[in-house]
Amino acid sequence: MKKKEQELLNYLSEFSKPIRSAEIANALNISVRSVKNYVHNINSLYGKNIILSSRSGYELNLQNNYSLVLTNSSDYIPQTLEERSFFIIKQLVLNHSAQIEIFDLCDSLCVSYSTVKSIISKMNKTYSSYNLEFYCEHDCVRIKGDEINKRKLLSYVINEESKSSIMNVDVLKNNFASIDVEKLQNIIFNTFKKYNYYLNDFSSMNLLLHLLIIVDRELNGNELNDGRNEVSIDNQVELNFLNEFIEQLETTFTISINKYERFEIYMLFKTNANFSIEDSSKKLKELVGDNIIQLIDEYVEDINNIYMVDLSSKTFKTPFTLHLKNLLLRAESGKYTSNPMAETIKNNSPLIFDIAIYISLDLAERFSIKINEDETAFLAMHIGSEIERQADNKDKIPVAILCPNYHNMADQIMNSLMLNFGNQLNMVGSIHNENDFNTLDNPVSILFTTIPVTNKIMNTYSNEPLDVVLISPLNLKSQFSIIQNAILQAQEKYRDRKLKVKFNDFFEPNLFIVDSKLKNKKQVLAKLCDCLLVQNYVDTNFEESIYKRENAAGTAFGNVAIPHSVEMNAIKTSIAVAISKEGIQWNSNIVHIVLLLAINKADRRSFRALYESLISLFSEDKVIQEIRNCTSFDEFKSVIYSALGEKENDYES
């Protein structure tokens, strides 16, 4: 939200009657048109009429809990290029604004007209990989490009804002100071380990948060009970696990967990550890009711449309549904859970907090209840945790299991794979018939199957035949080497594909030099840094930061040197190339190829895959020799593409 929009809200809060736009404009020192734009932006942001308009003027909608919006303010003015870029991106993409007046930006960012123009120019370089154009026209800033790319860019901004660790153990310790969080962690870890259930970091945090809330409300005499008497457990192993887990909770914290909360804990376990979410959907409906299930689906759709954030994952929806049900019960009884981290979350992750406010405002209006700031912050923690989980999974290979539905065999295989390869795999789900492949929520790169596949299944990432790995459901441990090789090959294919797709984004003729006169490291770095400066891809401090890294440790590997900065501080991610057939003195080495990396923070994820693919290519003597003989950029590109093509043929054979 813009500073002036916040001032408008604060100004209207001082009155209990409508205020005319001219009076507001005069008070805030803005134009009448700006008043109308700000009102539209505020109402669009939250999907609610926070501000009502009539012939008499503007006033706050007293039916909405607008105090949440009023407190979501910050006097901090963006200072760095990244902060200012994020501010502009959010105004254009998140608020769906067709344009922003440059003079409004000057006022909000406290910078000059020329500085705004400079920021826009640099943004086009920084975010060039998103295929979007920021441009100035008639004293307004606009954005041009496909909707899907706008969503990707906004997703990146939200991910960066959530990097302040919106939910970790320290955050939860601050929230629940009266509870021994480490003891609860040990109960979770030891019991799950004893029963061989996999629990990744994000699931662990989700489970820990929910259990802390349960323990906290029990300790304070605020148990939740809907009169449930029976709990249906899928099998004896799960029943044994649940009985032991709850017994430890009750003994350690001197509490008594009722039937309702016992079922809630079981659902959390099913969601976070056993992956049988589809099988648990009926139980979830029994616990929360169809109306809450439908409401969550509405929120997921609305948030995707308004904020361009995808919360459709079952790993998010099930815990969030349980939390929302309990939130409503707490709100109805007026027994809220305190959240000392509310202010920090609000200031460090404003976009995520805005999403939580959207939900809180709707809940307040829909159920005629009050949702305070602490409870809103808990909603933000769920959302932030899911965004972090998605970011983490982007670096993992998405896989699925094809296994007949017999004695929970698919769950056992899935659990074993995640226990042993969880840091490399993102488990999309399981199917019992190959015809059900298209029912999976997300595309996959590898299909592990216990039965032969009769039809060719296409990889939706690359539109190539999917990697299908046949495994036996018996003695899976003896097949770990086969599984690991399949994962490594999928990772390498992904990296090589990225290098092909992104080649022209990071390499270009203006950053390519073939010069036999370049004899040493100093000459080469000066020349390559100058090329990057001319293109305005780095600033004047870049060469100094390169030497800072070089002085710490050499970057020569065999015939290749890959110097780079300590920080990801480039304006645009680029690779400047120097080739010398005679050789370049690089400390105690002689190198023939220098790849100077200028990395921008926005591209670090995709660049890592590209970098690893380059390292793999440049470790082959044949490729090195061919590149040494290149005399033009087109030849260099042809060698890279040819080498990648040969690797693809090796994969297929």
Secondary structure, DSSP 4 states (H G I P E B T S, - for coil): --HHHHHHHHHHTT-SS-B-HHHHHHHHT--HHHHHHHHHHHHHHHTS-SEEEETTEEEE-TTS-THHHHH--------SHHHHHHHHHIIIIIS--S-EEHHHHHHHHT--HHHHHHHHHHHHHHTGGGT-EEEEETTEEEEES-HHHHHHHHHHHHHHHGGGTSS-HHHHHHHTTTS-HHHHHHHHHHHHHHTT----HHHHHHHHHHHHHHHHHHHTT------------S-HHHHHHHHHHHHHHHHHHT----HHHHHHHHHHHIIIII--HHHHHHHHHHHH-HHHHHHHHHHHHHHHHHH------HHHHHHHHHHHHHHHHHHHHT-PPP-TTHHHHHHH-HHHHHHHHHHHHHHHHHHT----HHHHHHHHHHHHHHHHHHHHHTTSEEEEEE---STTHHHHHHHHHHHHHTTTEEEEEEESSGGGGGGSSS--SEEEESS---S--EETTTTEE-EEEE--SSSGGGGHHHHHHHHHHHHHHHHHHHHHHHHHHH--GGGEEE-TT--BHHHHHHHHHHHHHHTTSS-TTHHHHHHHHHHHS--EETTEE--B-SS-EEEEEEEEEEEEEEEEEETTEEEEEEEEEEEEGGGHHHHHHHHHHHHHHTT-HHHHHHHHT--SHHHHHHHHHHHHHHHHHHHH-
